[in-house]
Amino acid sequence: MRAQRFWHVRPARSVALGVVAVLLGLAGAGCVWAGAAATRSGSWPDPLRGWLDRGSELSWSDPIVLGASIVTVILGIVVLACAVVPGRRATVVIEGDDLDAGRELVLSMRAVEAVISGSVERLDGVSDARVRFTGTKARVRVLTRMRETDGIREAAEQRVRSVLAEIPLSAQPKVDLRVTTTGER
């Protein structure tokens, strides 16, 4: 039997599931409150009675009911998709990883992004560098105030490639680099 990875997995959609859990918890607490109030007094609470009276007059063919049904189905599909589709990978496998030997070596994607960004920002003429690293591709956006960007582009691309060569990644990613000139401030 092959060992399972622990660190190099896609994260769950915890935030989306947490929001749904809180909303369903609030709805459940409201139902418990309304049920307890109805049991104690013999009738539904006043704020809820108005909604129930209006709701009893509606039929399935009313536009409000159809619209609410469509919105509910769409929200259900979105929540289901958030629960099923995993999030973006948070780590990348580096050389020396041997899952069969019980060694799993990974590096945070954010760490790789920070190393590339910091290295490119130290170049002359670069005012800012934004990096999006996916494991197979490094998308680098360089901002400069210089009008001639050819030298900056070459230096930045060489710097990104040298940084990626120094990181012991199991596969070298592609580099997509763009240089943008910012206006005078």
CYANA upper distance limits for C-alpha pairs under 8 A (distance plus 0.5 A):
  2 ARG  CA    100 ASP  CA      7.46
  3 ALA  CA     99 LEU  CA      6.90
  3 ALA  CA    100 ASP  CA      6.75
  3 ALA  CA    102 GLY  CA      8.17
  4 GLN  CA     99 LEU  CA      8.23
  5 ARG  CA      9 VAL  CA      7.33
  5 ARG  CA     99 LEU  CA      7.78
  5 ARG  CA    104 GLU  CA      7.77
  6 PHE  CA    104 GLU  CA      8.50
  7 TRP  CA     91 THR  CA      7.82
  7 TRP  CA    104 GLU  CA      7.95
  7 TRP  CA    106 VAL  CA      7.59
  8 HIS  CA     89 ARG  CA      7.92
  8 HIS  CA     90 ALA  CA      7.95
  8 HIS  CA     91 THR  CA      6.16
  8 HIS  CA     92 VAL  CA      7.27
  8 HIS  CA     93 VAL  CA      7.53
  8 HIS  CA    106 VAL  CA      7.22
  9 VAL  CA     89 ARG  CA      7.07
  9 VAL  CA     90 ALA  CA      8.22
  9 VAL  CA     91 THR  CA      8.24
 10 ARG  CA     86 PRO  CA      6.24
 10 ARG  CA     87 GLY  CA      6.14
 10 ARG  CA     88 ARG  CA      6.56
 10 ARG  CA     89 ARG  CA      5.23
 10 ARG  CA     90 ALA  CA      7.32
 11 PRO  CA     86 PRO  CA      6.65
 11 PRO  CA     87 GLY  CA      5.80
 11 PRO  CA     88 ARG  CA      7.46
 11 PRO  CA     89 ARG  CA      7.25
 11 PRO  CA     90 ALA  CA      7.80
 12 ALA  CA     83 ALA  CA      7.90
 12 ALA  CA     86 PRO  CA      6.08
 12 ALA  CA     87 GLY  CA      6.54
 13 ARG  CA     17 LEU  CA      6.76
 13 ARG  CA     82 CYS  CA      6.67
 13 ARG  CA     83 ALA  CA      6.57
 13 ARG  CA     85 VAL  CA      8.44
 13 ARG  CA     86 PRO  CA      7.05
 13 ARG  CA     87 GLY  CA      6.67
 14 SER  CA     18 GLY  CA      6.32
 15 VAL  CA     19 VAL  CA      6.68
 16 ALA  CA     20 VAL  CA      6.82
 16 ALA  CA     79 VAL  CA      7.84
 16 ALA  CA     82 CYS  CA      7.14
 16 ALA  CA     83 ALA  CA      8.15
 17 LEU  CA     21 ALA  CA      6.57
 17 LEU  CA     79 VAL  CA      8.20
 17 LEU  CA     82 CYS  CA      8.18
 17 LEU  CA     83 ALA  CA      7.25
 18 GLY  CA     22 VAL  CA      6.67
 19 VAL  CA     23 LEU  CA      6.69
 20 VAL  CA     24 LEU  CA      6.55
 20 VAL  CA     79 VAL  CA      8.24
 21 ALA  CA     25 GLY  CA      6.43
 22 VAL  CA     26 LEU  CA      6.63
 23 LEU  CA     27 ALA  CA      6.70
 24 LEU  CA     28 GLY  CA      6.53
 25 GLY  CA     29 ALA  CA      6.58
 26 LEU  CA     30 GLY  CA      6.64
 27 ALA  CA     31 CYS  CA      6.77
 28 GLY  CA     32 VAL  CA      6.72
 29 ALA  CA     33 TRP  CA      6.63
 30 GLY  CA     34 ALA  CA      6.59
 31 CYS  CA     35 GLY  CA      6.47
 32 VAL  CA     36 ALA  CA      6.53
 33 TRP  CA     37 ALA  CA      6.60
 34 ALA  CA     38 ALA  CA      6.56
 34 ALA  CA     44 TRP  CA      7.22
 34 ALA  CA     45 PRO  CA      7.08
 34 ALA  CA     48 LEU  CA      8.23
 35 GLY  CA     39 THR  CA      6.58
 35 GLY  CA     44 TRP  CA      8.21
 36 ALA  CA     40 ARG  CA      6.63
 37 ALA  CA     41 SER  CA      6.58
 37 ALA  CA     42 GLY  CA      8.37
 37 ALA  CA     43 SER  CA      8.14
 37 ALA  CA     44 TRP  CA      7.21
 37 ALA  CA     45 PRO  CA      6.88
 38 ALA  CA     42 GLY  CA      5.63
 38 ALA  CA     43 SER  CA      5.22
 38 ALA  CA     44 TRP  CA      5.15
 38 ALA  CA     45 PRO  CA      7.07
 39 THR  CA     43 SER  CA      7.80
 44 TRP  CA     48 LEU  CA      6.91
 44 TRP  CA     49 ARG  CA      6.11
 45 PRO  CA     49 ARG  CA      6.46
 46 ASP  CA     50 GLY  CA      7.21
 47 PRO  CA     51 TRP  CA      7.72
 48 LEU  CA     52 LEU  CA      6.71
 49 ARG  CA     53 ASP  CA      6.56
 50 GLY  CA     54 ARG  CA      6.79
 51 TRP  CA     55 GLY  CA      6.45
 52 LEU  CA     56 SER  CA      6.56
 53 ASP  CA     57 GLU  CA      7.33
 54 ARG  CA     58 LEU  CA      7.48
 58 LEU  CA     62 ASP  CA      6.97
 58 LEU  CA     65 VAL  CA      7.95
 59 SER  CA     65 VAL  CA      7.80
 60 TRP  CA     65 VAL  CA      6.46
 60 TRP  CA     66 LEU  CA      7.27
 61 SER  CA     65 VAL  CA      7.56
 61 SER  CA     66 LEU  CA      7.21
 62 ASP  CA     66 LEU  CA      6.84
 63 PRO  CA     67 GLY  CA      6.40
 64 ILE  CA     68 ALA  CA      6.52
 65 VAL  CA     69 SER  CA      6.50
 66 LEU  CA     70 ILE  CA      6.67
 67 GLY  CA     71 VAL  CA      6.66
 68 ALA  CA     72 THR  CA      6.53
 69 SER  CA     73 VAL  CA      6.68
 70 ILE  CA     74 ILE  CA      6.69
 71 VAL  CA     75 LEU  CA      6.62
 72 THR  CA     76 GLY  CA      6.56
 73 VAL  CA     77 ILE  CA      6.72
 74 ILE  CA     78 VAL  CA      6.73
 75 LEU  CA     79 VAL  CA      6.59
 76 GLY  CA     80 LEU  CA      6.52
 77 ILE  CA     81 ALA  CA      6.54
 78 VAL  CA     82 CYS  CA      6.64
 79 VAL  CA     83 ALA  CA      6.73
 80 LEU  CA     84 VAL  CA      6.66
 81 ALA  CA     85 VAL  CA      6.20
 82 CYS  CA     86 PRO  CA      8.06
 89 ARG  CA    109 MET  CA      8.33
 89 ARG  CA    134 THR  CA      8.13
 90 ALA  CA    108 SER  CA      6.38
 90 ALA  CA    109 MET  CA      6.03
 90 ALA  CA    110 ARG  CA      8.09
 91 THR  CA    106 VAL  CA      6.41
 91 THR  CA    107 LEU  CA      5.79
 91 THR  CA    108 SER  CA      4.85
 91 THR  CA    109 MET  CA      5.62
 92 VAL  CA    106 VAL  CA      5.84
 92 VAL  CA    107 LEU  CA      5.84
 92 VAL  CA    108 SER  CA      6.90
 92 VAL  CA    109 MET  CA      6.87
 92 VAL  CA    135 GLY  CA      6.34
 92 VAL  CA    169 LEU  CA      8.07
 93 VAL  CA     97 ASP  CA      7.41
 93 VAL  CA    104 GLU  CA      8.36
 93 VAL  CA    105 LEU  CA      6.53
 93 VAL  CA    106 VAL  CA      4.90
 93 VAL  CA    107 LEU  CA      6.98
 93 VAL  CA    169 LEU  CA      6.98
 93 VAL  CA    170 SER  CA      6.69
 94 ILE  CA    105 LEU  CA      6.28
 94 ILE  CA    106 VAL  CA      5.95
 94 ILE  CA    107 LEU  CA      7.26
 94 ILE  CA    167 ILE  CA      8.49
 94 ILE  CA    168 PRO  CA      5.96
 94 ILE  CA    169 LEU  CA      4.71
 94 ILE  CA    170 SER  CA      5.39
 95 GLU  CA    105 LEU  CA      7.88
 95 GLU  CA    168 PRO  CA      5.88
 95 GLU  CA    169 LEU  CA      6.07
 95 GLU  CA    170 SER  CA      5.33
 96 GLY  CA    105 LEU  CA      7.24
 97 ASP  CA    103 ARG  CA      6.35
 97 ASP  CA    104 GLU  CA      5.57
 97 ASP  CA    105 LEU  CA      5.38
 97 ASP  CA    106 VAL  CA      8.18
 98 ASP  CA    102 GLY  CA      7.01
 98 ASP  CA    103 ARG  CA      5.58
 98 ASP  CA    104 GLU  CA      6.59
 98 ASP  CA    105 LEU  CA      8.33
 99 LEU  CA    103 ARG  CA      5.78
 99 LEU  CA    104 GLU  CA      6.10
107 LEU  CA    111 ALA  CA      7.58
107 LEU  CA    112 VAL  CA      8.01
108 SER  CA    112 VAL  CA      7.11
109 MET  CA    113 GLU  CA      6.71
109 MET  CA    133 PHE  CA      6.80
109 MET  CA    134 THR  CA      7.64
109 MET  CA    135 GLY  CA      7.91
110 ARG  CA    114 ALA  CA      6.52
110 ARG  CA    133 PHE  CA      8.29
111 ALA  CA    115 VAL  CA      6.68
112 VAL  CA    116 ILE  CA      6.72
112 VAL  CA    133 PHE  CA      7.69
113 GLU  CA    117 SER  CA      6.47
113 GLU  CA    131 VAL  CA      5.98
113 GLU  CA    132 ARG  CA      6.87
113 GLU  CA    133 PHE  CA      6.44
114 ALA  CA    118 GLY  CA      6.41
114 ALA  CA    131 VAL  CA      8.24
115 VAL  CA    119 SER  CA      6.58
115 VAL  CA    163 VAL  CA      8.21
116 ILE  CA    120 VAL  CA      6.68
116 ILE  CA    131 VAL  CA      7.62
116 ILE  CA    160 VAL  CA      6.62
116 ILE  CA    163 VAL  CA      7.03
116 ILE  CA    164 LEU  CA      8.33
117 SER  CA    121 GLU  CA      6.55
117 SER  CA    129 ALA  CA      5.88
117 SER  CA    130 ARG  CA      6.63
117 SER  CA    131 VAL  CA      6.51
118 GLY  CA    122 ARG  CA      7.01
118 GLY  CA    129 ALA  CA      8.23
119 SER  CA    123 LEU  CA      7.87
119 SER  CA    159 ARG  CA      7.64
119 SER  CA    160 VAL  CA      8.22
119 SER  CA    163 VAL  CA      8.24
120 VAL  CA    126 VAL  CA      7.89
120 VAL  CA    129 ALA  CA      6.95
120 VAL  CA    142 VAL  CA      8.50
120 VAL  CA    156 ALA  CA      6.34
120 VAL  CA    159 ARG  CA      6.98
120 VAL  CA    160 VAL  CA      7.49
121 GLU  CA    126 VAL  CA      6.12
121 GLU  CA    127 SER  CA      7.02
121 GLU  CA    128 ASP  CA      6.25
121 GLU  CA    129 ALA  CA      6.26
122 ARG  CA    126 VAL  CA      7.70
123 LEU  CA    155 ALA  CA      8.20
123 LEU  CA    156 ALA  CA      7.85
124 ASP  CA    152 ILE  CA      8.39
125 GLY  CA    144 THR  CA      6.42
125 GLY  CA    145 ARG  CA      7.50
125 GLY  CA    146 MET  CA      7.05
125 GLY  CA    152 ILE  CA      7.47
126 VAL  CA    142 VAL  CA      7.28
126 VAL  CA    143 LEU  CA      6.54
126 VAL  CA    144 THR  CA      5.30
126 VAL  CA    145 ARG  CA      8.05
126 VAL  CA    152 ILE  CA      7.96
127 SER  CA    142 VAL  CA      8.21
127 SER  CA    143 LEU  CA      6.10
127 SER  CA    144 THR  CA      5.62
127 SER  CA    145 ARG  CA      7.62
128 ASP  CA    142 VAL  CA      6.42
128 ASP  CA    143 LEU  CA      5.52
128 ASP  CA    144 THR  CA      7.48
129 ALA  CA    140 VAL  CA      7.34
129 ALA  CA    141 ARG  CA      6.10
129 ALA  CA    142 VAL  CA      4.97
129 ALA  CA    143 LEU  CA      6.63
130 ARG  CA    140 VAL  CA      6.26
130 ARG  CA    141 ARG  CA      5.57
130 ARG  CA    142 VAL  CA      7.01
131 VAL  CA    138 ALA  CA      7.37
131 VAL  CA    139 ARG  CA      6.18
131 VAL  CA    140 VAL  CA      5.06
131 VAL  CA    141 ARG  CA      6.87
132 ARG  CA    138 ALA  CA      6.44
132 ARG  CA    139 ARG  CA      5.60
132 ARG  CA    140 VAL  CA      7.04
133 PHE  CA    137 LYS  CA      6.44
133 PHE  CA    138 ALA  CA      5.05
133 PHE  CA    139 ARG  CA      6.76
134 THR  CA    138 ALA  CA      7.06
135 GLY  CA    173 PRO  CA      6.85
136 THR  CA    171 ALA  CA      8.08
136 THR  CA    172 GLN  CA      7.67
136 THR  CA    173 PRO  CA      4.85
136 THR  CA    174 LYS  CA      6.78
137 LYS  CA    173 PRO  CA      5.23
137 LYS  CA    174 LYS  CA      5.14
137 LYS  CA    175 VAL  CA      6.38
137 LYS  CA    176 ASP  CA      7.78
138 ALA  CA    173 PRO  CA      6.94
138 ALA  CA    174 LYS  CA      6.62
138 ALA  CA    175 VAL  CA      5.39
138 ALA  CA    176 ASP  CA      6.59
139 ARG  CA    175 VAL  CA      6.63
139 ARG  CA    176 ASP  CA      5.23
139 ARG  CA    177 LEU  CA      6.50
140 VAL  CA    175 VAL  CA      8.00
140 VAL  CA    176 ASP  CA      6.59
140 VAL  CA    177 LEU  CA      5.22
140 VAL  CA    178 ARG  CA      6.90
141 ARG  CA    177 LEU  CA      6.46
141 ARG  CA    178 ARG  CA      5.57
141 ARG  CA    179 VAL  CA      6.55
141 ARG  CA    180 THR  CA      7.93
142 VAL  CA    177 LEU  CA      7.97
142 VAL  CA    178 ARG  CA      6.61
142 VAL  CA    179 VAL  CA      5.18
142 VAL  CA    180 THR  CA      6.64
143 LEU  CA    179 VAL  CA      6.41
143 LEU  CA    180 THR  CA      5.47
143 LEU  CA    181 THR  CA      6.36
143 LEU  CA    182 THR  CA      6.93
144 THR  CA    149 THR  CA      8.38
144 THR  CA    179 VAL  CA      7.74
144 THR  CA    180 THR  CA      6.76
144 THR  CA    181 THR  CA      5.46
144 THR  CA    182 THR  CA      6.41
145 ARG  CA    181 THR  CA      5.79
145 ARG  CA    182 THR  CA      5.69
145 ARG  CA    183 GLY  CA      7.15
145 ARG  CA    184 GLU  CA      7.77
146 MET  CA    181 THR  CA      6.83
147 ARG  CA    181 THR  CA      6.94
149 THR  CA    153 ARG  CA      6.43
149 THR  CA    179 VAL  CA      7.33
149 THR  CA    181 THR  CA      8.21
150 ASP  CA    154 GLU  CA      6.79
151 GLY  CA    155 ALA  CA      6.63
152 ILE  CA    156 ALA  CA      6.39
152 ILE  CA    179 VAL  CA      8.31
153 ARG  CA    157 GLU  CA      6.52
153 ARG  CA    177 LEU  CA      8.16
153 ARG  CA    178 ARG  CA      7.94
153 ARG  CA    179 VAL  CA      6.73
154 GLU  CA    158 GLN  CA      6.59
155 ALA  CA    159 ARG  CA      6.57
156 ALA  CA    160 VAL  CA      6.61
157 GLU  CA    161 ARG  CA      6.67
157 GLU  CA    175 VAL  CA      8.26
157 GLU  CA    177 LEU  CA      7.21
158 GLN  CA    162 SER  CA      6.64
159 ARG  CA    163 VAL  CA      6.63
160 VAL  CA    164 LEU  CA      6.66
160 VAL  CA    175 VAL  CA      8.26
161 ARG  CA    165 ALA  CA      6.56
161 ARG  CA    175 VAL  CA      8.08
162 SER  CA    166 GLU  CA      6.79
163 VAL  CA    167 ILE  CA      7.03
164 LEU  CA    168 PRO  CA      8.40
164 LEU  CA    169 LEU  CA      8.25
164 LEU  CA    172 GLN  CA      7.69
164 LEU  CA    173 PRO  CA      8.43
165 ALA  CA    172 GLN  CA      7.96
